[in-house]
Amino acid sequence: MSYYNERGVIAEQYSELQAISVLDRARRSYPLAPTSPESTIRAIFQAVEIALLNLEDLLARAALDVEQRRFGLAAVKMSWARGFHQVMVHLSLLPDQLGLVGESEVAGFLKVSDSPALCGYYQALRRFDFAIAQCAKSSELQIEKSLAEESLDSNELRLLHLSRICSHETTVWERNLAAVYVPVEVPSYEKFVVASGMRDAVYDRVLEGDTFFTQFRGLHQIPEILCVEINDRIERAIVEIGASRPHAAYKHLRCANILSAGILASLPPMTDNLVTSDYHNIRENLGLTSGSHSVNLHFHLFRDLYQQL
């Protein structure tokens, strides 16, 4: 039996709150060999999808705020968007840092330009840009004057400044994710990444009102996706150490360490943006749950596997 308040459903378990079963089902729908380069790269792109879906949500809501001349509220959304862009930059660096090229006669590429979530984000961005242009046309936003004379105590300047930063960071992750080699055949971006499954995970529950519930979940879902790969790598390293193959173990531990940067990147956007009042707006809907209830992070990674290692 589910319980509700005026905003929506109240979570009963952490796994339910963060749509862990939806993420697991998506992974199983297109199985890849554990600890393989293709599995690790797919996890990175699934995390990318989650971030892009959150950016789509934030830009669409920011556009509505600008259309209704609520520049302060729009600036808050753009601050969250900046946080997700920073996560995207971190994620976009991982394939190159991992160097998981491998050797195979069958090969493919993953291109972020094929992402359905990127398409949705760009549609929201165009709406946002148009709303800004309309405000400038009617002189309700004096862009040149704001940029030249105002500081961050101005909602209008904060909105423009954050938009400018987000635009720059987009150029970084777009370039890094333009074409990532995968040592197996890629039937399509949608099928290989299971992009529809990522959308299901983001939107399987939403709340009424102008909250950051979706973003709170997204910044938990990204670590959950990456942690599955990390746990597989550490588990494999433990086996290799037991078999006196330290070089093989090193490769898996190196991969786990690099992926952990993607998990850590999800923390600053919450600490920077989730102020007390916004958190309490959604707290009841989080139920009696905590990150310490995460099976992947708390129990497998930090307890079982770490101690075994």
Buried (B, 14 or more C-beta within 10 A) or exposed (E): EEEEEEBBBBBBEBBBBBBBEBBBBBBEEEEBEBBBBBBBBBBBBBBBBBBBBBBBBBBBBBBBBBBEEBBEBBBBBBBBBBBBBBBBBBBBBBBEEBEBBBEBEEBBEBBBEBBBBBEBBBEBBEBBBEBBEEBBEEEEBBBEEBEEEBEEEBBBBBBBBBBEBBEEBBEBBBEBBEEBBBBBEBEEBEEBBBBBBBBBBBBEBBBEEBBBBBBBBBBBBBBBBBBBBBBBBBBBBBEBBEEEEEEBBEBBBBBBEBBBBBBEBBEBBBEEBBEEEBBEBBEEBBBEBEEEBBBBBBEBBBEBBEEEE
